[in-house]
Amino acid sequence: MWAWALLPVSLAVVGTVGIWAVFGIAVSNGTIDLTVEFPYISTCGSYNPQSRVFSQICNICSVLDEALWIVCIRYQQMRDLGCTLRVNTASFVLGIISAVGKSILGNFQQMVVLVAHLSGVFLAFLVGLAYFWLQMWLTYHAEPSHDRKWAGPAPILLCTICTCLVIVMSVLYRNGLSSATAVCEWTVVMCLFALFVIFSAEFRHVDFHKLRVQEAISSPTRALPMEHIE
């Protein structure tokens, strides 16, 4: 059903519009000064009133769209396509951890609890990137899909860009180049949102999503109808 393809798109739209709205509010009320340096995403969301918007956007993306829907549906889809259970399960766990990291990132801003915030950054970015690398591996080991002709190279390119930017970010940060590091951070986030959008190519083939709590128990000695009892 093509409507399932709207889930990853909605995550990207809500996340992109949300963080740039936080950026716009921070610039308009003067809590950040672009003439001094280009800010980190979390710096924009560290002051009121935009901090409330930033927290809500992170919670919506991590819980509503990603953790409870996209990661779970993608896990079931890869299992139905016959992918390796261990790799698929590992990818599922990384996706959930990344979602938790986004929630931590949003609720513990940079100016509030720095240790918790940095932990959220690690879980959201690095664990999230590992999730997409495993997803790319699963995609190429799944049953053939006609969408992979164009969707296949795109995640490889985006994952490679994200990996290179994360390495560059660490080097720039150690050298005190905050503005350049912040630009890399914004680029990485936009690439991660684009990776979720690519899921829509496969999600449009999902017919339904059923949650089964447990298998039905069939009794070996079922009661016979009355007319069969002599």
N, C-alpha and C positions, 0 to 999 in steps of 0.2 A: 504494500500500500504506500503510495507516494507521500502520504502525509507524514510518515515517520522520517522522511528526509528533512522535514522542517525543524526537527529537534536540534541537530548540530548547527544548522543555520541560525536558529534562534539563540543558541549559546554564543555564537560569534557576534551576532548583532547586538545582543544585550551587553556583552562584555566590552565590545569595541566602543559602542555609543556611551556606555557607562563611564569607562575610564577617561575618555576624552571629554565628557561632560564635567567630570571632577577636575580635569586639567583646566578647562575653561573657567570654572567657578573660582579655582585657586588664582588664576591670572587676574580675573575681573575684580576680586576683592583684595588683591594685593598681598596675599599670604606668600606668594612666590614672586620673584623678580627675574624675568628672563634676561635682563641686562647683566645680571650677576653671573648666573649659570643656568643651564638647562636642568630641570628637576627630575628626580626619580619619580616613578609612579606613586610610590608610597609617600614620598614627600608631599605630593599634591594632596593626598588624602589624610594627612596628619593633623590638619587644622579644621576647626568648625567653620561653617556648617558642612563642608564637603566631606568631612570624615565619616559622617553618618551615611551619606550616599555611597561612599567607597565601600564601607562595611556591608551595606545591603547588596550592592552589586556582586561582591565576592561571594556572599552567602547564596545568592540566587544561582550564580554560575556553578558553585561547588556542590550544592545539595540538590536543587531542583533539576537542572539540566544534566550535569555531568554524572554525579555519583549515583543518583537513583534511576537515571534513564539511559544515557548514552553508553556509559561503561558497561552496564548490565546487559543492555541489548546487544552491544558489540560482542561481548563474551558469548552470549547464546548463539549469535549468528556465526561466529567462528567455530563454535562447537558443532553446530549443524552442518557446517561445510567440511567437517572432518579434520580440523587442525589438531596439532599435538596438544593433549590435555594439559600437560605440565606447563608448557610455554603460555598457553591461553590463560591458565589459572594465574601464573606469575604476572601476566599483563593485567589481568583483572585486579589483582592486589595492588599493583603499582598505580593503576588508575584511581582506586579508592583512596590510597595514601595521598596522591597528588590533589585530589579533591579536598581532603582534610587540610592539606597545606594551604590551599587557597582560602579556606575559611579562617585559618589561623592568621594568615597574611592580612586579611581584611579586618579582623577584630582586634589585632594587636599591632597598631600602627607604629611607624618608625620612631616617633617621638614619645611613645608610651612605654612599651616593654621591648627593648631592642633585641634581647636574646630570643624571645618568642617570635618576634617579627622575622629575624634572620632564619630561624628554624622553618617558618612558613615559606620563606623565599626558597630555601633549599628543597623542601618537599614539593612545592608548586612547580618550580622550574626544572630542577635536575631530575627528580623522580618522574615528573610529567614528560620530560624529553625521553627518558628511558622507556616510558609507556608507549610512546609513538614509534620508537625504534622497534620494539617488540611487535607492535601492530603491523609495521611494514613487513617484518619477517613473516608474520602469520598470513598476511595478504598474499604473498608470493608462494606460500605453501598450501594455500587453500585450493579448492576446486576452481577450475578456470572460470573467469568472469570477463564479460565483454567490456565492462567499465574499466578494467585494469589497463586498457590500452592507453588511456589518457591519465587515469588517476594514479597509475603505478609510478611514473617518473616524478610526479609532483611531490609526494611525501618524502621521497629520497632527497630531492633538492631542498625542501624546507627543513628536514631534519639535519641535513648537512650544514645549512646556513645557521640554524639554531646552535648546533654543537660548536661551530667555529666562533660564533658570537659570544657564547658563554666563556670560551677560553680567552677571547680578546677582552671580555669584561673583567675577568680576574686580573689580567695584566694591567689594564688601564686603571683599575681600582687601586692596585698596589702602588702605582706611580702617581696617585693623587689626581688623576684626570677625571673629575666627577662628571662633567658635562658629557664627555665622550662615552663614559660608562653608562650614563642615563639614556643616551641615544641608542646604544646597543640593547639596553633593557627594553625599551619601548618596541624596538624592532623584533626582539625575541618573542614578546607577548603577541604582537600582530601575527607572527609566523605560527605560533601555537594555535591561535584562533583559526587561521587558515587551514591548519591540519584537521581541525574539527569539521570545518566546512566540507572537506574532501570526503568525510564519512557519508555525506548525503548521497553520494553516487551509489554506495552499497545499501544504504538504509532504504532507498526507494524500492528495493526488492523484498523488503520484509513484509510478509503477508499479515502476521499478527504476532503478538508477544504474550505468552501465557505463563503465569506463575503457578507452579504446582508445588503445594506444600509437602505432600507425600503421595505415594502410589496407593491406588485403591487395593484393599486386601480382599482377595477372593477366597471364600471358604471352600475347602475340598469336599465338604459334605453339605451341599446346599439342599434345602428342603424341596421335596418334590411337590408338584401341584396335587390337589386332593384327588383329582380324577385318576392319577397314576398310582395311588396308594391302594393296595388290595387288602 
